[in-house]
Amino acid sequence: MKDDVAYDVLCAHSGESAAKLVLWFGETWLPAETNPVYAAAIRALRDAGRRPVQAANFRGTGSASAVRQLFRAVLSRADALGATDILTIVSPDDARAYCAIWGFEDLLPDTPDGTWVLARDILGKELQTRLIRLRLDDVPAVRRARL
């Protein structure tokens, strides 16, 4: 992976539907690290020799096909970067769904839902968030082929 802070915008289309996100990568900093609790969890990953990337700013128009294509693109780009983990910050409800459906794990399962200054509602109130990860070495080629 590169030593500087970098990102890619990944997009997928299926008919008139689209899905996109920003994939952050770098050896020294990811946006999630602006939250001190998340920074400590990411530091622990790096100290264990892991190389995380962060998926952020997901937007989609509701097409499951476009989301699957985007997920394949994220896996491919993460592999090309030499990443070992994909991290993302989601609401507690979405965290449960990502863990059940996509195989993510909650990095802070014993910690109550935290707030993050970059996750706010339209009135500016901080939202509850969870930091979750997908271990790329836990995603076998057979499963990737089914996406």
Secondary structure, DSSP 4 states (H G I P E B T S, - for coil): --SS-EEEEEEEEETTEEEEEEEEE-SS--GGGGSHHHHHHHHHHHHTT--EEEEEEEEE-S-HHHHHHHHHHHHHHHHHHT-SEEEEEE-HHHHHHIIIII--EES-TTSPPEEEEEEE-TTSPEEEEEEEEEEGGGS-HHHHHH-
